[in-house]
Amino acid sequence: MTHKIAILPGDGIGPEIVDEAVKVLDCLQQEHGFKAELEMAAIGGAAYDESGHPLPETTLALCKSADAVLLGAVGGPQYESLERELRPERGLLGLRSELELFSNLRPAILYPQLASASSLKPEIVSGLDIMIVRELTGGIYFGKPRGIRSLESGEREGYNTLVYAEHEIERIAHSAFSVAMKRNKKVCSVDKANVLEVSELWREVMIRVSKDYPDVELSHMYVDNASMQLVKWPKQFDVMVTKNMFGDILSDTAAMLTGSIGMLPSASLDKTGKGMYEPIHGSAPDIAGTNTANPLATILSVAMMLRYSLNAPELANKIEQSVSKVLDQGLRTQDIADGDEYVTTVDMGDAVVAALKN
């Protein structure tokens, strides 16, 4: 079977890190019998520069027809003066919405070789393995009404709406519990039920859905406490499930426990398991074009793609083992280096490919 994969390099360091991930996909085809058809398309600022819109119809059509999507990053300071609907981030949000990618899986795994790179003591983070399941297509990022309006006093007021329907909560709950069944069977639902009515409903639905998974232990935690506990005692968590905005924030906090945001992949899945895969670190325009970005999060996103959408878990394991081998060799990009010695983006990608061939 030949898999159709849409490749969206995007902005900033996106093209650089995606190039290294494509090397890995090419190696899998040449060395391990993987069959894929890769097709490139523009998104974000790059798409706006080409066509005047951050999500062209041709890109959307390609992504809808593909079996999976690999994305680099979007955004850059040169686009901040554009109308909101034309900014690069709207292309990404639109793609998530159009493809109905409601379940965002963000692992926070500390590779033992990088224990010293974490900002916390090794005894706090050693063995860390958390999966944050973030609802991705609802909540305050998409809720309406939204906007900026003028009051009678002449002052302007910004407003956004946090809203979740029961079916949106139910499907992300099922996603989280299903993930937990393959792990340590613990789910912590993060909300703010003490002050938000939408969180009251969230907690009620989580409890109801949990009855379909009697083997999974469900707990609840307010988001402010969850943020503190991630830093104080992160290994208490197995699977965390939460709303769009809370998950956005908590997953970046968890990222730093692992030593670098440049190490962390993500998956965004629809109800069938089709997904978009991307590193969580963003476009990093300050280092774009310097050949210093860490491509490992993007390469590990390919591993997640193989595991969750393309039914090739053995190839996913090979990629993850190759990344571990490269770290064992002492190779580090600038973001995870202990001192002044580090390898380039291209060097790191080449090293992973070499490990894959052995």
Residue pairs with C-beta under 8 A, 6 or more apart in sequence:
1 35
2 35
2 36
2 37
3 34
3 35
3 36
3 37
3 67
3 68
3 310
4 36
4 37
4 39
4 65
4 66
4 67
5 25
5 36
5 37
5 38
5 39
5 66
5 67
5 68
5 69
5 70
5 305
6 39
6 41
6 59
6 62
6 63
6 66
6 68
6 69
6 70
7 18
7 22
7 38
7 39
7 40
7 41
7 70
8 14
8 18
8 40
8 41
8 42
8 43
8 59
8 63
8 69
8 70
8 71
8 72
9 15
9 18
9 19
9 40
9 42
9 46
9 72
10 18
10 43
10 44
10 45
10 46
10 71
10 72
10 73
10 74
10 88
10 283
11 44
11 45
11 46
11 72
11 73
11 74
11 75
11 76
11 88
11 283
11 285
11 288
12 72
12 73
12 75
12 76
12 282
12 283
12 284
12 285
12 288
13 72
13 73
13 283
13 284
13 285
13 287
13 288
13 293
13 345
14 44
14 46
14 71
14 72
14 73
14 74
14 283
15 72
16 288
16 289
16 291
16 293
16 295
16 345
17 72
17 73
17 279
17 293
17 294
17 295
17 297
17 298
17 345
18 70
18 71
18 72
18 298
19 346
19 349
20 295
20 298
20 299
20 345
20 346
20 348
20 349
20 352
21 70
21 295
21 298
21 299
21 301
21 302
21 349
22 38
23 349
23 350
23 352
23 353
24 299
24 302
24 319
24 349
24 352
24 353
24 356
25 34
25 36
25 38
25 302
27 353
27 356
27 357
28 34
28 36
28 315
28 318
28 356
29 35
29 36
31 356
31 357
32 315
32 318
32 356
34 312
34 315
39 62
39 66
41 56
41 58
41 59
41 62
41 63
42 50
42 51
42 56
42 59
43 54
43 55
43 59
43 71
43 74
43 88
43 91
43 92
43 95
44 54
44 73
44 74
44 75
44 88
44 89
44 91
44 92
44 283
45 54
45 74
45 75
45 76
45 78
45 79
45 88
47 53
47 54
47 55
47 56
47 59
47 88
47 91
48 54
48 79
48 82
48 86
48 88
48 91
50 56
52 86
53 86
53 91
54 74
54 86
54 87
54 88
54 89
54 90
54 91
54 92
54 94
55 90
55 91
55 94
55 95
55 98
59 91
59 95
60 94
60 95
60 98
63 69
63 95
63 98
63 99
63 276
64 98
64 99
67 274
67 309
67 310
68 274
68 275
68 276
68 277
68 305
68 309
68 310
69 95
69 99
69 275
69 276
69 277
70 276
70 277
70 278
70 298
70 301
70 302
70 305
71 92
71 276
71 277
71 278
72 278
72 279
72 283
72 298
73 278
73 279
73 281
73 282
73 283
73 284
74 88
74 89
74 91
74 92
74 283
75 87
75 88
75 89
75 282
75 283
75 285
76 88
76 283
76 285
76 288
77 285
79 86
79 87
79 88
80 87
84 90
88 283
93 141
93 142
95 101
95 276
96 136
96 137
96 268
96 276
97 137
97 142
99 270
99 274
99 276
100 137
100 270
100 271
101 136
101 137
101 268
101 269
101 270
101 275
101 276
102 135
102 136
102 137
102 138
102 168
102 171
102 172
102 175
102 269
102 270
102 271
103 133
103 134
103 135
103 136
103 171
103 172
103 175
103 268
103 269
103 270
104 133
104 134
104 135
104 136
104 247
104 266
104 267
104 268
104 269
105 131
105 132
105 133
105 179
105 266
105 267
105 268
105 269
105 304
105 308
106 131
106 132
106 133
106 134
106 247
106 251
106 254
106 264
106 266
106 280
107 129
107 130
107 131
107 132
107 264
107 265
107 266
107 304
108 128
108 129
108 130
108 131
108 132
108 234
108 251
108 254
108 255
108 257
108 258
108 264
109 128
109 129
109 130
109 258
109 264
110 118
110 125
110 126
110 127
110 128
110 129
110 257
110 258
110 259
111 258
111 259
111 263
111 323
111 324
111 327
112 126
113 324
113 327
113 328
114 258
114 259
114 260
114 263
114 327
114 336
115 122
115 125
115 126
115 259
116 122
116 259
116 338
117 259
117 260
117 336
117 338
118 125
118 256
118 257
118 258
118 259
119 256
119 257
120 231
120 234
120 257
124 233
124 234
124 235
125 234
125 235
125 257
125 258
127 235
128 234
128 235
128 257
128 258
129 238
130 234
130 237
130 238
130 239
130 240
130 254
131 179
131 183
131 238
131 239
131 240
132 239
132 240
132 241
132 242
132 247
132 250
132 251
132 254
133 172
133 175
133 176
133 179
133 239
133 240
133 241
133 242
133 247
134 241
134 242
134 243
134 244
134 246
134 247
134 248
134 251
135 164
135 168
135 169
135 172
135 241
135 242
135 243
135 244
135 247
136 244
136 247
136 268
137 168
137 244
138 163
138 164
138 165
138 168
138 243
138 244
139 162
139 163
139 164
139 243
139 244
139 245
140 160
140 161
140 162
140 243
140 244
140 245
141 244
141 245
142 244
143 160
143 161
143 162
143 163
144 161
145 159
145 161
146 159
146 160
146 161
147 158
147 159
148 156
148 157
148 158
148 159
149 156
149 157
149 159
150 156
150 157
151 157
162 196
162 198
162 243
162 245
163 198
164 198
164 201
164 202
164 243
166 201
166 205
169 201
169 202
169 205
169 206
170 205
170 209
171 271
172 241
173 189
173 205
173 206
173 209
173 210
173 241
174 209
174 212
175 241
175 269
176 187
176 189
176 239
176 241
177 187
177 209
177 210
177 212
177 213
177 216
179 239
180 186
180 187
180 213
180 216
180 238
180 239
181 213
181 215
181 216
183 238
183 239
184 238
185 215
185 216
185 217
185 238
186 216
186 217
186 219
186 237
186 238
186 239
187 210
187 216
187 217
187 218
187 219
187 238
187 239
187 240
187 241
188 218
188 219
188 220
188 221
188 226
188 237
188 238
188 239
188 240
188 241
189 202
189 203
189 206
189 218
189 219
189 220
189 221
189 240
189 241
189 242
190 220
190 221
190 222
190 223
190 226
190 240
190 241
190 242
190 243
190 246
190 247
190 250
191 199
191 202
191 203
191 220
191 221
191 222
191 223
191 242
191 243
191 246
192 199
192 222
192 223
192 224
192 246
193 199
193 200
193 202
193 203
193 220
193 222
194 222
198 243
199 243
202 243
203 220
206 218
206 220
206 241
207 218
210 216
210 218
221 229
223 242
223 246
223 249
223 250
226 240
226 242
226 246
226 250
227 249
227 250
227 253
229 236
229 237
230 237
230 250
230 253
230 254
230 257
231 253
231 257
234 254
234 257
240 250
242 250
251 266
251 280
252 261
252 280
255 261
255 263
255 264
255 280
255 281
258 264
259 336
260 294
260 335
260 336
261 280
261 281
261 297
261 335
262 279
262 281
262 293
262 294
262 296
262 297
262 333
262 335
262 336
263 294
263 296
263 297
263 300
263 336
264 279
264 280
264 281
264 297
264 300
265 277
265 278
265 279
265 280
265 297
265 298
265 300
265 301
265 303
265 304
266 277
266 278
266 279
266 280
266 301
266 304
267 275
267 276
267 277
267 301
267 304
267 305
267 308
267 309
268 275
268 276
268 277
268 278
269 275
269 308
269 309
273 308
273 309
274 309
275 304
275 305
275 308
275 309
277 301
277 302
277 304
277 305
277 309
278 298
278 301
279 297
279 298
279 300
279 301
280 297
281 294
281 297
284 293
287 293
291 344
291 345
291 346
292 333
292 334
292 342
292 344
292 345
293 333
293 345
294 333
294 334
294 335
294 336
294 345
294 348
295 333
295 345
295 348
295 349
295 352
296 323
296 333
296 348
296 352
299 319
299 323
299 349
299 352
300 319
300 320
300 323
302 319
303 315
303 316
303 317
303 319
303 320
304 316
306 312
306 313
306 315
306 316
306 319
307 313
307 316
318 356
319 352
319 356
321 355
322 352
322 355
322 356
323 352
323 355
325 355
326 348
326 351
326 352
326 355
329 351
331 343
331 347
331 348
331 351
332 338
332 341
332 342
332 343
333 342
333 343
333 344
333 345
333 348
334 342
343 351
